[in-house]
């Protein structure tokens, strides 16, 4: 996977969800539940197109950018700080990250 939103979200989810993966992924599953389709962005049910996270949890790879950011936003319900969640959203979206006056530029994948 290249430096894409998919790759950055996968990296983030694997890195964040390692302390207690079942707890983290269960919260994200509840927070990303789509009542219209009865699916979640993170689930134990294998989606048609998915990436394995850890411990039989999967992430749907057919997500729009707002849905990917919804996955990241769910982290605030696990106790992560608002600043971390907002920075993670920028990271996943491929936006420049500004911290203490320094700016880190992440170039989005070329289409």
C-alpha positions as CSV (number, residue, x, y, z in Angstrom):
1,X,0.0,0.0,0.0
2,X,1.3,3.4,-0.9
3,X,1.0,6.6,1.2
4,X,-2.8,6.7,0.8
5,X,-5.6,7.4,3.2
6,X,-6.1,3.6,3.4
7,X,-2.5,3.0,4.4
8,X,-2.5,5.8,6.9
9,X,-5.8,4.6,8.5
10,X,-4.5,1.0,8.6
11,X,-1.3,2.1,10.3
12,X,-3.1,4.2,12.8
13,X,-5.7,1.6,13.7
14,X,-3.0,-1.1,14.2
15,X,-0.8,1.2,16.3
16,X,-3.7,2.5,18.5
17,X,-5.5,-0.8,18.9
18,X,-2.7,-2.9,20.3
19,X,-3.1,-2.2,24.0
20,X,-6.5,-3.9,24.3
21,X,-7.6,-4.6,20.8
22,X,-10.9,-6.1,21.6
23,X,-12.0,-3.2,23.7
24,X,-10.8,-0.6,21.2
25,X,-12.3,-2.2,18.2
26,X,-15.6,-2.9,20.0
27,X,-15.9,0.8,20.8
28,X,-15.1,1.8,17.2
29,X,-17.5,-0.9,15.9
30,X,-20.3,0.7,17.9
31,X,-19.4,4.3,17.0
32,X,-19.2,3.5,13.3
33,X,-22.4,1.5,13.0
34,X,-24.5,2.4,10.0
35,X,-28.1,1.7,10.7
36,X,-29.1,1.9,7.0
37,X,-26.8,-0.9,6.0
38,X,-26.5,-2.6,9.4
39,X,-22.7,-2.6,9.0
40,X,-19.8,-1.0,10.8
41,X,-16.5,0.3,9.5
42,X,-14.6,-2.0,12.0
43,X,-16.2,-5.4,12.6
44,X,-15.6,-9.1,13.3
45,X,-17.8,-10.0,10.3
46,X,-15.6,-10.2,7.3
47,X,-16.6,-7.5,4.8
48,X,-16.4,-8.1,1.0
49,X,-13.3,-5.8,0.8
50,X,-11.3,-5.6,4.0
51,X,-8.0,-5.4,5.8
52,X,-7.4,-7.5,8.9
53,X,-6.6,-5.4,12.0
54,X,-5.8,-7.8,14.9
55,X,-7.5,-10.7,16.7
56,X,-10.1,-11.4,13.9
57,X,-11.1,-7.7,13.7
58,X,-11.5,-6.3,10.1
59,X,-11.7,-2.8,8.7
60,X,-13.9,-2.2,5.7
61,X,-11.8,-0.8,2.9
62,X,-14.8,0.6,0.9
63,X,-15.0,3.8,3.0
64,X,-15.4,7.4,2.0
65,X,-13.1,10.0,3.5
66,X,-15.8,11.1,6.0
67,X,-16.2,7.4,7.1
68,X,-12.5,7.0,7.5
69,X,-12.4,10.1,9.7
70,X,-15.4,8.7,11.6
71,X,-13.3,5.7,12.5
72,X,-10.6,8.0,13.8
73,X,-13.1,10.2,15.7
74,X,-14.3,7.2,17.6
75,X,-11.0,7.2,19.4
76,X,-12.1,10.0,21.6
77,X,-14.7,7.6,23.2
78,X,-11.8,5.4,24.3
79,X,-10.1,8.2,26.3
80,X,-7.7,9.6,23.7
81,X,-7.2,13.3,23.9
82,X,-9.0,15.7,21.5
83,X,-5.6,16.9,20.2
84,X,-4.5,13.4,19.4
85,X,-7.8,12.6,17.6
86,X,-7.6,15.8,15.6
87,X,-4.0,15.2,14.6
88,X,-4.8,11.6,13.6
89,X,-7.6,12.9,11.4
90,X,-5.1,15.2,9.6
91,X,-2.7,12.3,9.3
92,X,-5.3,10.0,7.7
93,X,-6.6,12.8,5.4
94,X,-3.0,13.5,4.3
95,X,-3.1,17.1,5.5
96,X,0.0,18.9,6.8
97,X,0.6,18.4,10.5
98,X,1.5,21.5,12.4
99,X,3.1,21.1,15.8
100,X,5.0,23.7,17.9
101,X,5.5,25.9,14.9
102,X,7.0,23.1,12.8
103,X,5.0,21.8,9.9
104,X,5.2,18.2,8.6
105,X,4.0,17.8,5.0
106,X,2.5,14.5,4.0
107,X,2.0,14.2,0.3
108,X,-1.2,12.5,-0.7
109,X,-1.1,9.6,-3.1
110,X,-1.1,10.6,-6.8
111,X,-4.2,9.5,-8.6
